[in-house]
């Protein structure tokens, strides 16, 4: 198992299991935008952050944060790993 840094231990909790997937996707995007300003992503590295529902822990998505060629932190939300 690879060593985990603080960001990999970080998790976002938003929405409920009864919310529609569309609502959960919107909430995840809003939370990911907030993380852009605070997340420290190393040059050439990637940080993955799980997004869980608040009421009952179901995985909604995994946020994959990295830097683009100009050094700006960007993200992609991967909903294919959802347990909903």
Secondary structure, DSSP 8 states (H G I E B T S, - for coil): -----HHHH-EEE-S-TTS-HHHHHHHHHHHHHHHHTT----TT-EEEEEEE-SSS--EEEEEEEEE-TTS-EEEEEEGGG---
